[in-house]
Amino acid sequence: MTNLQTIQALYAGFATGDMPAILANMAPDIAWTEAEGYPYAGTFHGPQAIVDGVFIKLATEWDGYQAVPERYVSEGDDVVALGHYSGTYKATGNSFRAPFVHAWTVQGGRIVRFVQYVDTVLVQRALQQG
């Protein structure tokens, strides 16, 4: 599997909620960075920390949350996905749609790094009451 195919398989897992597919190619020491200003900002190390700090919250705090890649750029160990997030924050009932750029590093078929870039203002508006 190419590095691009590895990342495409991960997004396919996101689309269907297939957690084993999402985690399948993550390195045990993966570094996953959520953007400052994002609800789950910070860097998480290892798949379980990502599940606990990001994925469970997305699954329980949002309705219809999606990360949809629209195109990819791949060179060497790096794969960049450009797309959009959308969803409805359960606590407020507010929806959002925001563009993202995801920077992935894949080495030896394992995802070793993820960095999220997103317009956090659009996400924060969904979190606000009124």
Buried (B, 14 or more C-beta within 10 A) or exposed (E): EEBBBBBBBBBEBBEEEBBEBBBBBBBEEBBBBBBEEBBBEEEBEBBEBBBEBBBEBBEEBBEEBBBBBEEBEBEEEEBBBBBBBBBBBEEEEBBBBBEBBBBBBBEEEBBBBBBBBBBBEBBBBBEEEE
